Amino acid sequence: MMTFPAILRQALWSQFRDYSLRLVYPVGQTRIEKWREKKAIMLTSTTPDGFEVSFEYNRSQIAELSEAFAGADLTLNDHADYARRLG
């Protein structure tokens, strides 16, 4: 199951020769929880049809993500350009 997204991404890249393509799911709900045992948060996103995934973020990753959101220009039309500007 963990390799499925990589397989899909590789298939898209092979078929269209466009490395900016991604399989993207709409988010239905997002939960952010603080972990008491760790100095981290857990971010869980769920799609409208029930697919759910959770990620753990440490302090430096939280700061990096915060900076990316704060600097995001949501008026951009090209996701590849957006990724280049954030990276």
PyMOL Python script that loads the backbone (N, CA, C, O; Angstrom):
from pymol import cmd

cmd.read_pdbstr("""\
ATOM      1  N   MET A   1       0.817  -1.192   0.000  1.00  0.00           N
ATOM      2  CA  MET A   1       0.000   0.000   0.000  1.00  0.00           C
ATOM      3  C   MET A   1       0.866   1.263   0.000  1.00  0.00           C
ATOM      4  O   MET A   1       0.532   2.243  -0.667  1.00  0.00           O
ATOM      5  N   MET A   2       1.961   1.244   0.736  1.00  0.00           N
ATOM      6  CA  MET A   2       2.818   2.422   0.819  1.00  0.00           C
ATOM      7  C   MET A   2       3.503   2.726  -0.516  1.00  0.00           C
ATOM      8  O   MET A   2       3.867   3.876  -0.763  1.00  0.00           O
ATOM      9  N   THR A   3       3.683   1.743  -1.365  1.00  0.00           N
ATOM     10  CA  THR A   3       4.348   1.980  -2.650  1.00  0.00           C
ATOM     11  C   THR A   3       3.381   2.420  -3.738  1.00  0.00           C
ATOM     12  O   THR A   3       3.817   2.856  -4.804  1.00  0.00           O
ATOM     13  N   PHE A   4       2.078   2.317  -3.494  1.00  0.00           N
ATOM     14  CA  PHE A   4       1.084   2.640  -4.509  1.00  0.00           C
ATOM     15  C   PHE A   4       1.217   4.080  -5.034  1.00  0.00           C
ATOM     16  O   PHE A   4       1.205   4.268  -6.251  1.00  0.00           O
ATOM     17  N   PRO A   5       1.341   5.094  -4.182  1.00  0.00           N
ATOM     18  CA  PRO A   5       1.502   6.455  -4.720  1.00  0.00           C
ATOM     19  C   PRO A   5       2.743   6.605  -5.602  1.00  0.00           C
ATOM     20  O   PRO A   5       2.696   7.304  -6.614  1.00  0.00           O
ATOM     21  N   ALA A   6       3.844   5.963  -5.232  1.00  0.00           N
ATOM     22  CA  ALA A   6       5.060   6.040  -6.051  1.00  0.00           C
ATOM     23  C   ALA A   6       4.847   5.371  -7.401  1.00  0.00           C
ATOM     24  O   ALA A   6       5.338   5.858  -8.420  1.00  0.00           O
ATOM     25  N   ILE A   7       4.122   4.261  -7.418  1.00  0.00           N
ATOM     26  CA  ILE A   7       3.828   3.570  -8.675  1.00  0.00           C
ATOM     27  C   ILE A   7       2.964   4.453  -9.569  1.00  0.00           C
ATOM     28  O   ILE A   7       3.219   4.559 -10.768  1.00  0.00           O
ATOM     29  N   LEU A   8       1.950   5.083  -8.994  1.00  0.00           N
ATOM     30  CA  LEU A   8       1.080   5.975  -9.769  1.00  0.00           C
ATOM     31  C   LEU A   8       1.847   7.175 -10.301  1.00  0.00           C
ATOM     32  O   LEU A   8       1.675   7.554 -11.460  1.00  0.00           O
ATOM     33  N   ARG A   9       2.698   7.782  -9.462  1.00  0.00           N
ATOM     34  CA  ARG A   9       3.492   8.932  -9.890  1.00  0.00           C
ATOM     35  C   ARG A   9       4.416   8.542 -11.043  1.00  0.00           C
ATOM     36  O   ARG A   9       4.539   9.281 -12.019  1.00  0.00           O
ATOM     37  N   GLN A  10       5.060   7.390 -10.930  1.00  0.00           N
ATOM     38  CA  GLN A  10       5.950   6.930 -11.991  1.00  0.00           C
ATOM     39  C   GLN A  10       5.185   6.682 -13.287  1.00  0.00           C
ATOM     40  O   GLN A  10       5.683   6.996 -14.369  1.00  0.00           O
ATOM     41  N   ALA A  11       3.978   6.123 -13.188  1.00  0.00           N
ATOM     42  CA  ALA A  11       3.147   5.883 -14.374  1.00  0.00           C
ATOM     43  C   ALA A  11       2.764   7.204 -15.042  1.00  0.00           C
ATOM     44  O   ALA A  11       2.801   7.310 -16.268  1.00  0.00           O
ATOM     45  N   LEU A  12       2.398   8.206 -14.252  1.00  0.00           N
ATOM     46  CA  LEU A  12       2.078   9.516 -14.812  1.00  0.00           C
ATOM     47  C   LEU A  12       3.282  10.115 -15.518  1.00  0.00           C
ATOM     48  O   LEU A  12       3.170  10.612 -16.639  1.00  0.00           O
ATOM     49  N   TRP A  13       4.441  10.066 -14.857  1.00  0.00           N
ATOM     50  CA  TRP A  13       5.652  10.629 -15.440  1.00  0.00           C
ATOM     51  C   TRP A  13       6.033   9.913 -16.726  1.00  0.00           C
ATOM     52  O   TRP A  13       6.434  10.552 -17.700  1.00  0.00           O
ATOM     53  N   SER A  14       5.908   8.583 -16.735  1.00  0.00           N
ATOM     54  CA  SER A  14       6.266   7.807 -17.919  1.00  0.00           C
ATOM     55  C   SER A  14       5.334   8.102 -19.087  1.00  0.00           C
ATOM     56  O   SER A  14       5.774   8.225 -20.230  1.00  0.00           O
ATOM     57  N   GLN A  15       4.045   8.215 -18.790  1.00  0.00           N
ATOM     58  CA  GLN A  15       3.067   8.420 -19.858  1.00  0.00           C
ATOM     59  C   GLN A  15       3.108   9.838 -20.425  1.00  0.00           C
ATOM     60  O   GLN A  15       3.019  10.016 -21.640  1.00  0.00           O
ATOM     61  N   PHE A  16       3.241  10.843 -19.569  1.00  0.00           N
ATOM     62  CA  PHE A  16       3.128  12.228 -20.019  1.00  0.00           C
ATOM     63  C   PHE A  16       4.455  12.981 -20.071  1.00  0.00           C
ATOM     64  O   PHE A  16       4.503  14.101 -20.580  1.00  0.00           O
ATOM     65  N   ARG A  17       5.530  12.389 -19.556  1.00  0.00           N
ATOM     66  CA  ARG A  17       6.853  13.025 -19.541  1.00  0.00           C
ATOM     67  C   ARG A  17       6.805  14.408 -18.882  1.00  0.00           C
ATOM     68  O   ARG A  17       7.499  15.333 -19.304  1.00  0.00           O
ATOM     69  N   ASP A  18       5.986  14.532 -17.855  1.00  0.00           N
ATOM     70  CA  ASP A  18       5.821  15.791 -17.146  1.00  0.00           C
ATOM     71  C   ASP A  18       5.984  15.514 -15.651  1.00  0.00           C
ATOM     72  O   ASP A  18       5.084  14.971 -15.011  1.00  0.00           O
ATOM     73  N   TYR A  19       7.138  15.891 -15.105  1.00  0.00           N
ATOM     74  CA  TYR A  19       7.447  15.577 -13.713  1.00  0.00           C
ATOM     75  C   TYR A  19       6.694  16.444 -12.705  1.00  0.00           C
ATOM     76  O   TYR A  19       6.816  16.236 -11.498  1.00  0.00           O
ATOM     77  N   SER A  20       5.921  17.408 -13.187  1.00  0.00           N
ATOM     78  CA  SER A  20       5.124  18.218 -12.263  1.00  0.00           C
ATOM     79  C   SER A  20       3.781  17.561 -11.941  1.00  0.00           C
ATOM     80  O   SER A  20       3.083  18.011 -11.032  1.00  0.00           O
ATOM     81  N   LEU A  21       3.409  16.506 -12.669  1.00  0.00           N
ATOM     82  CA  LEU A  21       2.121  15.847 -12.442  1.00  0.00           C
ATOM     83  C   LEU A  21       2.128  15.060 -11.137  1.00  0.00           C
ATOM     84  O   LEU A  21       3.117  14.414 -10.790  1.00  0.00           O
ATOM     85  N   ARG A  22       1.017  15.124 -10.425  1.00  0.00           N
ATOM     86  CA  ARG A  22       0.833  14.387  -9.169  1.00  0.00           C
ATOM     87  C   ARG A  22      -0.597  13.871  -9.113  1.00  0.00           C
ATOM     88  O   ARG A  22      -1.497  14.438  -9.733  1.00  0.00           O
ATOM     89  N   LEU A  23      -0.795  12.810  -8.377  1.00  0.00           N
ATOM     90  CA  LEU A  23      -2.130  12.339  -8.060  1.00  0.00           C
ATOM     91  C   LEU A  23      -2.550  13.125  -6.824  1.00  0.00           C
ATOM     92  O   LEU A  23      -1.921  13.008  -5.772  1.00  0.00           O
ATOM     93  N   VAL A  24      -3.607  13.925  -6.943  1.00  0.00           N
ATOM     94  CA  VAL A  24      -4.010  14.832  -5.873  1.00  0.00           C
ATOM     95  C   VAL A  24      -5.417  14.490  -5.419  1.00  0.00           C
ATOM     96  O   VAL A  24      -6.324  14.315  -6.232  1.00  0.00           O
ATOM     97  N   TYR A  25      -5.581  14.397  -4.108  1.00  0.00           N
ATOM     98  CA  TYR A  25      -6.886  14.096  -3.518  1.00  0.00           C
ATOM     99  C   TYR A  25      -7.446  15.356  -2.857  1.00  0.00           C
ATOM    100  O   TYR A  25      -6.693  16.108  -2.238  1.00  0.00           O
ATOM    101  N   PRO A  26      -8.746  15.599  -2.978  1.00  0.00           N
ATOM    102  CA  PRO A  26      -9.334  16.727  -2.251  1.00  0.00           C
ATOM    103  C   PRO A  26      -9.407  16.404  -0.762  1.00  0.00           C
ATOM    104  O   PRO A  26      -9.640  15.257  -0.380  1.00  0.00           O
ATOM    105  N   VAL A  27      -9.209  17.407   0.065  1.00  0.00           N
ATOM    106  CA  VAL A  27      -9.280  17.214   1.510  1.00  0.00           C
ATOM    107  C   VAL A  27     -10.694  17.524   1.980  1.00  0.00           C
ATOM    108  O   VAL A  27     -11.253  18.573   1.658  1.00  0.00           O
ATOM    109  N   GLY A  28     -11.260  16.606   2.739  1.00  0.00           N
ATOM    110  CA  GLY A  28     -12.573  16.823   3.317  1.00  0.00           C
ATOM    111  C   GLY A  28     -12.471  17.368   4.729  1.00  0.00           C
ATOM    112  O   GLY A  28     -13.266  18.217   5.131  1.00  0.00           O
ATOM    113  N   GLN A  29     -11.485  16.877   5.489  1.00  0.00           N
ATOM    114  CA  GLN A  29     -11.321  17.288   6.880  1.00  0.00           C
ATOM    115  C   GLN A  29      -9.849  17.161   7.265  1.00  0.00           C
ATOM    116  O   GLN A  29      -9.152  16.261   6.797  1.00  0.00           O
ATOM    117  N   THR A  30      -9.387  18.065   8.118  1.00  0.00           N
ATOM    118  CA  THR A  30      -8.024  17.997   8.641  1.00  0.00           C
ATOM    119  C   THR A  30      -8.069  18.182  10.153  1.00  0.00           C
ATOM    120  O   THR A  30      -8.762  19.061  10.668  1.00  0.00           O
ATOM    121  N   ARG A  31      -7.322  17.342  10.846  1.00  0.00           N
ATOM    122  CA  ARG A  31      -7.201  17.444  12.304  1.00  0.00           C
ATOM    123  C   ARG A  31      -5.729  17.641  12.654  1.00  0.00           C
ATOM    124  O   ARG A  31      -4.848  17.002  12.078  1.00  0.00           O
ATOM    125  N   ILE A  32      -5.478  18.538  13.609  1.00  0.00           N
ATOM    126  CA  ILE A  32      -4.126  18.754  14.111  1.00  0.00           C
ATOM    127  C   ILE A  32      -4.157  18.438  15.596  1.00  0.00           C
ATOM    128  O   ILE A  32      -4.946  19.007  16.350  1.00  0.00           O
ATOM    129  N   GLU A  33      -3.277  17.510  16.011  1.00  0.00           N
ATOM    130  CA  GLU A  33      -3.237  17.081  17.410  1.00  0.00           C
ATOM    131  C   GLU A  33      -1.822  17.223  17.949  1.00  0.00           C
ATOM    132  O   GLU A  33      -0.850  16.954  17.244  1.00  0.00           O
ATOM    133  N   LYS A  34      -1.713  17.642  19.187  1.00  0.00           N
ATOM    134  CA  LYS A  34      -0.415  17.746  19.847  1.00  0.00           C
ATOM    135  C   LYS A  34      -0.116  16.422  20.539  1.00  0.00           C
ATOM    136  O   LYS A  34      -0.972  15.864  21.226  1.00  0.00           O
ATOM    137  N   TRP A  35       1.101  15.925  20.355  1.00  0.00           N
ATOM    138  CA  TRP A  35       1.533  14.713  21.033  1.00  0.00           C
ATOM    139  C   TRP A  35       2.194  15.105  22.339  1.00  0.00           C
ATOM    140  O   TRP A  35       3.160  15.868  22.343  1.00  0.00           O
ATOM    141  N   ARG A  36       1.686  14.594  23.440  1.00  0.00           N
ATOM    142  CA  ARG A  36       2.259  14.938  24.758  1.00  0.00           C
ATOM    143  C   ARG A  36       3.626  14.305  24.955  1.00  0.00           C
ATOM    144  O   ARG A  36       4.524  14.922  25.527  1.00  0.00           O
ATOM    145  N   GLU A  37       3.787  13.068  24.480  1.00  0.00           N
ATOM    146  CA  GLU A  37       5.056  12.351  24.693  1.00  0.00           C
ATOM    147  C   GLU A  37       6.198  12.933  23.878  1.00  0.00           C
ATOM    148  O   GLU A  37       7.364  12.815  24.258  1.00  0.00           O
ATOM    149  N   LYS A  38       5.868  13.552  22.775  1.00  0.00           N
ATOM    150  CA  LYS A  38       6.880  14.096  21.876  1.00  0.00           C
ATOM    151  C   LYS A  38       6.650  15.594  21.722  1.00  0.00           C
ATOM    152  O   LYS A  38       5.557  16.098  21.981  1.00  0.00           O
ATOM    153  N   LYS A  39       7.673  16.279  21.307  1.00  0.00           N
ATOM    154  CA  LYS A  39       7.494  17.688  20.966  1.00  0.00           C
ATOM    155  C   LYS A  39       7.166  17.745  19.481  1.00  0.00           C
ATOM    156  O   LYS A  39       7.975  18.168  18.655  1.00  0.00           O
ATOM    157  N   ALA A  40       5.952  17.305  19.173  1.00  0.00           N
ATOM    158  CA  ALA A  40       5.533  17.190  17.790  1.00  0.00           C
ATOM    159  C   ALA A  40       4.022  17.332  17.700  1.00  0.00           C
ATOM    160  O   ALA A  40       3.311  17.301  18.705  1.00  0.00           O
ATOM    161  N   ILE A  41       3.552  17.487  16.469  1.00  0.00           N
ATOM    162  CA  ILE A  41       2.118  17.450  16.218  1.00  0.00           C
ATOM    163  C   ILE A  41       1.834  16.343  15.214  1.00  0.00           C
ATOM    164  O   ILE A  41       2.717  15.900  14.480  1.00  0.00           O
ATOM    165  N   MET A  42       0.588  15.912  15.200  1.00  0.00           N
ATOM    166  CA  MET A  42       0.145  14.940  14.210  1.00  0.00           C
ATOM    167  C   MET A  42      -0.929  15.628  13.382  1.00  0.00           C
ATOM    168  O   MET A  42      -1.917  16.128  13.920  1.00  0.00           O
ATOM    169  N   LEU A  43      -0.728  15.650  12.074  1.00  0.00           N
ATOM    170  CA  LEU A  43      -1.685  16.225  11.158  1.00  0.00           C
ATOM    171  C   LEU A  43      -2.356  15.081  10.407  1.00  0.00           C
ATOM    172  O   LEU A  43      -1.684  14.285   9.751  1.00  0.00           O
ATOM    173  N   THR A  44      -3.669  15.001  10.502  1.00  0.00           N
ATOM    174  CA  THR A  44      -4.432  13.948   9.828  1.00  0.00           C
ATOM    175  C   THR A  44      -5.384  14.595   8.846  1.00  0.00           C
ATOM    176  O   THR A  44      -6.176  15.460   9.220  1.00  0.00           O
ATOM    177  N   SER A  45      -5.312  14.179   7.587  1.00  0.00           N
ATOM    178  CA  SER A  45      -6.235  14.668   6.558  1.00  0.00           C
ATOM    179  C   SER A  45      -7.053  13.500   6.047  1.00  0.00           C
ATOM    180  O   SER A  45      -6.549  12.391   5.871  1.00  0.00           O
ATOM    181  N   THR A  46      -8.335  13.776   5.813  1.00  0.00           N
ATOM    182  CA  THR A  46      -9.273  12.763   5.327  1.00  0.00           C
ATOM    183  C   THR A  46      -9.953  13.295   4.076  1.00  0.00           C
ATOM    184  O   THR A  46     -10.349  14.460   4.035  1.00  0.00           O
ATOM    185  N   THR A  47     -10.094  12.449   3.049  1.00  0.00           N
ATOM    186  CA  THR A  47     -10.808  12.841   1.841  1.00  0.00           C
ATOM    187  C   THR A  47     -12.309  12.681   2.074  1.00  0.00           C
ATOM    188  O   THR A  47     -12.718  12.003   3.016  1.00  0.00           O
ATOM    189  N   PRO A  48     -13.128  13.293   1.232  1.00  0.00           N
ATOM    190  CA  PRO A  48     -14.579  13.149   1.381  1.00  0.00           C
ATOM    191  C   PRO A  48     -15.060  11.693   1.332  1.00  0.00           C
ATOM    192  O   PRO A  48     -16.091  11.365   1.920  1.00  0.00           O
ATOM    193  N   ASP A  49     -14.324  10.822   0.638  1.00  0.00           N
ATOM    194  CA  ASP A  49     -14.745   9.417   0.545  1.00  0.00           C
ATOM    195  C   ASP A  49     -14.133   8.533   1.635  1.00  0.00           C
ATOM    196  O   ASP A  49     -14.322   7.316   1.620  1.00  0.00           O
ATOM    197  N   GLY A  50     -13.390   9.143   2.596  1.00  0.00           N
ATOM    198  CA  GLY A  50     -12.936   8.391   3.755  1.00  0.00           C
ATOM    199  C   GLY A  50     -11.482   7.957   3.785  1.00  0.00           C
ATOM    200  O   GLY A  50     -11.050   7.380   4.782  1.00  0.00           O
ATOM    201  N   PHE A  51     -10.698   8.212   2.724  1.00  0.00           N
ATOM    202  CA  PHE A  51      -9.266   7.897   2.762  1.00  0.00           C
ATOM    203  C   PHE A  51      -8.604   8.829   3.765  1.00  0.00           C
ATOM    204  O   PHE A  51      -8.827  10.039   3.722  1.00  0.00           O
ATOM    205  N   GLU A  52      -7.789   8.281   4.673  1.00  0.00           N
ATOM    206  CA  GLU A  52      -7.183   9.068   5.742  1.00  0.00           C
ATOM    207  C   GLU A  52      -5.699   8.773   5.838  1.00  0.00           C
ATOM    208  O   GLU A  52      -5.270   7.628   5.701  1.00  0.00           O
ATOM    209  N   VAL A  53      -4.917   9.821   6.074  1.00  0.00           N
ATOM    210  CA  VAL A  53      -3.480   9.658   6.276  1.00  0.00           C
ATOM    211  C   VAL A  53      -3.026  10.650   7.340  1.00  0.00           C
ATOM    212  O   VAL A  53      -3.512  11.779   7.399  1.00  0.00           O
ATOM    213  N   SER A  54      -2.084  10.212   8.184  1.00  0.00           N
ATOM    214  CA  SER A  54      -1.559  11.049   9.264  1.00  0.00           C
ATOM    215  C   SER A  54      -0.054  11.176   9.133  1.00  0.00           C
ATOM    216  O   SER A  54       0.631  10.234   8.736  1.00  0.00           O
ATOM    217  N   PHE A  55       0.457  12.365   9.475  1.00  0.00           N
ATOM    218  CA  PHE A  55       1.887  12.623   9.458  1.00  0.00           C
ATOM    219  C   PHE A  55       2.296  13.268  10.767  1.00  0.00           C
ATOM    220  O   PHE A  55       1.544  14.051  11.348  1.00  0.00           O
ATOM    221  N   GLU A  56       3.492  12.935  11.226  1.00  0.00           N
ATOM    222  CA  GLU A  56       4.075  13.554  12.408  1.00  0.00           C
ATOM    223  C   GLU A  56       5.031  14.652  11.953  1.00  0.00           C
ATOM    224  O   GLU A  56       5.856  14.435  11.065  1.00  0.00           O
ATOM    225  N   TYR A  57       4.918  15.828  12.560  1.00  0.00           N
ATOM    226  CA  TYR A  57       5.791  16.953  12.255  1.00  0.00           C
ATOM    227  C   TYR A  57       6.524  17.374  13.521  1.00  0.00           C
ATOM    228  O   TYR A  57       5.901  17.574  14.563  1.00  0.00           O
ATOM    229  N   ASN A  58       7.871  17.513  13.433  1.00  0.00           N
ATOM    230  CA  ASN A  58       8.634  18.026  14.566  1.00  0.00           C
ATOM    231  C   ASN A  58       8.658  19.557  14.485  1.00  0.00           C
ATOM    232  O   ASN A  58       8.089  20.142  13.564  1.00  0.00           O
ATOM    233  N   ARG A  59       9.316  20.199  15.449  1.00  0.00           N
ATOM    234  CA  ARG A  59       9.311  21.665  15.510  1.00  0.00           C
ATOM    235  C   ARG A  59       9.855  22.322  14.241  1.00  0.00           C
ATOM    236  O   ARG A  59       9.255  23.270  13.734  1.00  0.00           O
ATOM    237  N   SER A  60      10.958  21.842  13.735  1.00  0.00           N
ATOM    238  CA  SER A  60      11.540  22.476  12.542  1.00  0.00           C
ATOM    239  C   SER A  60      10.646  22.265  11.319  1.00  0.00           C
ATOM    240  O   SER A  60      10.541  23.156  10.476  1.00  0.00           O
ATOM    241  N   GLN A  61      10.013  21.120  11.211  1.00  0.00           N
ATOM    242  CA  GLN A  61       9.094  20.877  10.095  1.00  0.00           C
ATOM    243  C   GLN A  61       7.845  21.752  10.201  1.00  0.00           C
ATOM    244  O   GLN A  61       7.322  22.219   9.189  1.00  0.00           O
ATOM    245  N   ILE A  62       7.370  21.971  11.426  1.00  0.00           N
ATOM    246  CA  ILE A  62       6.221  22.853  11.643  1.00  0.00           C
ATOM    247  C   ILE A  62       6.585  24.268  11.202  1.00  0.00           C
ATOM    248  O   ILE A  62       5.798  24.933  10.529  1.00  0.00           O
ATOM    249  N   ALA A  63       7.775  24.725  11.582  1.00  0.00           N
ATOM    250  CA  ALA A  63       8.224  26.065  11.198  1.00  0.00           C
ATOM    251  C   ALA A  63       8.334  26.186   9.680  1.00  0.00           C
ATOM    252  O   ALA A  63       7.917  27.190   9.102  1.00  0.00           O
ATOM    253  N   GLU A  64       8.889  25.172   9.042  1.00  0.00           N
ATOM    254  CA  GLU A  64       9.040  25.176   7.591  1.00  0.00           C
ATOM    255  C   GLU A  64       7.668  25.211   6.897  1.00  0.00           C
ATOM    256  O   GLU A  64       7.464  25.965   5.946  1.00  0.00           O
ATOM    257  N   LEU A  65       6.745  24.395   7.382  1.00  0.00           N
ATOM    258  CA  LEU A  65       5.404  24.358   6.817  1.00  0.00           C
ATOM    259  C   LEU A  65       4.689  25.696   7.032  1.00  0.00           C
ATOM    260  O   LEU A  65       4.009  26.191   6.134  1.00  0.00           O
ATOM    261  N   SER A  66       4.845  26.273   8.212  1.00  0.00           N
ATOM    262  CA  SER A  66       4.236  27.576   8.510  1.00  0.00           C
ATOM    263  C   SER A  66       4.753  28.652   7.564  1.00  0.00           C
ATOM    264  O   SER A  66       3.976  29.458   7.053  1.00  0.00           O
ATOM    265  N   GLU A  67       6.065  28.664   7.329  1.00  0.00           N
ATOM    266  CA  GLU A  67       6.657  29.633   6.409  1.00  0.00           C
ATOM    267  C   GLU A  67       6.127  29.437   4.992  1.00  0.00           C
ATOM    268  O   GLU A  67       5.856  30.408   4.286  1.00  0.00           O
ATOM    269  N   ALA A  68       5.981  28.180   4.581  1.00  0.00           N
ATOM    270  CA  ALA A  68       5.482  27.894   3.231  1.00  0.00           C
ATOM    271  C   ALA A  68       4.049  28.393   3.065  1.00  0.00           C
ATOM    272  O   ALA A  68       3.716  29.000   2.047  1.00  0.00           O
ATOM    273  N   PHE A  69       3.203  28.137   4.063  1.00  0.00           N
ATOM    274  CA  PHE A  69       1.820  28.610   3.988  1.00  0.00           C
ATOM    275  C   PHE A  69       1.756  30.129   4.034  1.00  0.00           C
ATOM    276  O   PHE A  69       0.981  30.740   3.298  1.00  0.00           O
ATOM    277  N   ALA A  70       2.559  30.740   4.887  1.00  0.00           N
ATOM    278  CA  ALA A  70       2.549  32.200   5.012  1.00  0.00           C
ATOM    279  C   ALA A  70       2.999  32.867   3.722  1.00  0.00           C
ATOM    280  O   ALA A  70       2.506  33.940   3.376  1.00  0.00           O
ATOM    281  N   GLY A  71       3.929  32.245   3.008  1.00  0.00           N
ATOM    282  CA  GLY A  71       4.451  32.824   1.779  1.00  0.00           C
ATOM    283  C   GLY A  71       3.753  32.344   0.526  1.00  0.00           C
ATOM    284  O   GLY A  71       4.133  32.734  -0.578  1.00  0.00           O
ATOM    285  N   ALA A  72       2.747  31.512   0.671  1.00  0.00           N
ATOM    286  CA  ALA A  72       2.068  30.947  -0.496  1.00  0.00           C
ATOM    287  C   ALA A  72       1.256  32.008  -1.218  1.00  0.00           C
ATOM    288  O   ALA A  72       0.488  32.754  -0.610  1.00  0.00           O
ATOM    289  N   ASP A  73       1.442  32.053  -2.511  1.00  0.00           N
ATOM    290  CA  ASP A  73       0.646  32.939  -3.359  1.00  0.00           C
ATOM    291  C   ASP A  73      -0.441  32.083  -3.986  1.00  0.00           C
ATOM    292  O   ASP A  73      -0.199  31.419  -4.994  1.00  0.00           O
ATOM    293  N   LEU A  74      -1.624  32.088  -3.410  1.00  0.00           N
ATOM    294  CA  LEU A  74      -2.699  31.203  -3.853  1.00  0.00           C
ATOM    295  C   LEU A  74      -3.331  31.639  -5.154  1.00  0.00           C
ATOM    296  O   LEU A  74      -4.259  30.990  -5.637  1.00  0.00           O
ATOM    297  N   THR A  75      -2.839  32.746  -5.744  1.00  0.00           N
ATOM    298  CA  THR A  75      -3.364  33.174  -7.039  1.00  0.00           C
ATOM    299  C   THR A  75      -2.592  32.554  -8.197  1.00  0.00           C
ATOM    300  O   THR A  75      -2.964  32.734  -9.357  1.00  0.00           O
ATOM    301  N   LEU A  76      -1.523  31.827  -7.892  1.00  0.00           N
ATOM    302  CA  LEU A  76      -0.741  31.185  -8.953  1.00  0.00           C
ATOM    303  C   LEU A  76      -1.585  30.164  -9.689  1.00  0.00           C
ATOM    304  O   LEU A  76      -2.411  29.479  -9.086  1.00  0.00           O
ATOM    305  N   ASN A  77      -1.380  30.063 -10.975  1.00  0.00           N
ATOM    306  CA  ASN A  77      -2.126  29.115 -11.790  1.00  0.00           C
ATOM    307  C   ASN A  77      -1.357  27.836 -12.066  1.00  0.00           C
ATOM    308  O   ASN A  77      -1.963  26.810 -12.372  1.00  0.00           O
ATOM    309  N   ASP A  78      -0.068  27.872 -11.966  1.00  0.00           N
ATOM    310  CA  ASP A  78       0.762  26.744 -12.338  1.00  0.00           C
ATOM    311  C   ASP A  78       1.370  26.118 -11.094  1.00  0.00           C
ATOM    312  O   ASP A  78       2.193  26.744 -10.426  1.00  0.00           O
ATOM    313  N   HIS A  79       0.970  24.873 -10.768  1.00  0.00           N
ATOM    314  CA  HIS A  79       1.470  24.238  -9.550  1.00  0.00           C
ATOM    315  C   HIS A  79       2.966  23.976  -9.613  1.00  0.00           C
ATOM    316  O   HIS A  79       3.621  23.957  -8.570  1.00  0.00           O
ATOM    317  N   ALA A  80       3.528  23.775 -10.791  1.00  0.00           N
ATOM    318  CA  ALA A  80       4.969  23.560 -10.905  1.00  0.00           C
ATOM    319  C   ALA A  80       5.717  24.836 -10.528  1.00  0.00           C
ATOM    320  O   ALA A  80       6.736  24.780  -9.841  1.00  0.00           O
ATOM    321  N   ASP A  81       5.207  25.994 -10.982  1.00  0.00           N
ATOM    322  CA  ASP A  81       5.812  27.267 -10.623  1.00  0.00           C
ATOM    323  C   ASP A  81       5.718  27.506  -9.132  1.00  0.00           C
ATOM    324  O   ASP A  81       6.662  28.009  -8.522  1.00  0.00           O
ATOM    325  N   TYR A  82       4.594  27.154  -8.540  1.00  0.00           N
ATOM    326  CA  TYR A  82       4.379  27.298  -7.113  1.00  0.00           C
ATOM    327  C   TYR A  82       5.392  26.450  -6.339  1.00  0.00           C
ATOM    328  O   TYR A  82       5.981  26.920  -5.365  1.00  0.00           O
ATOM    329  N   ALA A  83       5.591  25.213  -6.767  1.00  0.00           N
ATOM    330  CA  ALA A  83       6.541  24.322  -6.088  1.00  0.00           C
ATOM    331  C   ALA A  83       7.956  24.876  -6.197  1.00  0.00           C
ATOM    332  O   ALA A  83       8.715  24.811  -5.230  1.00  0.00           O
ATOM    333  N   ARG A  84       8.327  25.419  -7.355  1.00  0.00           N
ATOM    334  CA  ARG A  84       9.659  25.991  -7.507  1.00  0.00           C
ATOM    335  C   ARG A  84       9.850  27.185  -6.585  1.00  0.00           C
ATOM    336  O   ARG A  84      10.926  27.356  -6.012  1.00  0.00           O
ATOM    337  N   ARG A  85       8.814  28.018  -6.432  1.00  0.00           N
ATOM    338  CA  ARG A  85       8.934  29.207  -5.596  1.00  0.00           C
ATOM    339  C   ARG A  85       9.064  28.835  -4.132  1.00  0.00           C
ATOM    340  O   ARG A  85       9.762  29.528  -3.391  1.00  0.00           O
ATOM    341  N   LEU A  86       8.412  27.755  -3.682  1.00  0.00           N
ATOM    342  CA  LEU A  86       8.502  27.349  -2.285  1.00  0.00           C
ATOM    343  C   LEU A  86       9.776  26.576  -2.008  1.00  0.00           C
ATOM    344  O   LEU A  86      10.276  26.594  -0.883  1.00  0.00           O
ATOM    345  N   GLY A  87      10.308  25.899  -3.009  1.00  0.00           N
ATOM    346  CA  GLY A  87      11.494  25.073  -2.797  1.00  0.00           C
ATOM    347  C   GLY A  87      12.700  25.882  -2.927  1.00  0.00           C
ATOM    348  O   GLY A  87      13.808  25.366  -2.782  1.00  0.00           O
TER     349      GLY A  87
END
""", "prot")
cmd.dss("prot")
cmd.show_as("cartoon", "prot")
cmd.util.cbc("prot")
cmd.orient("prot")
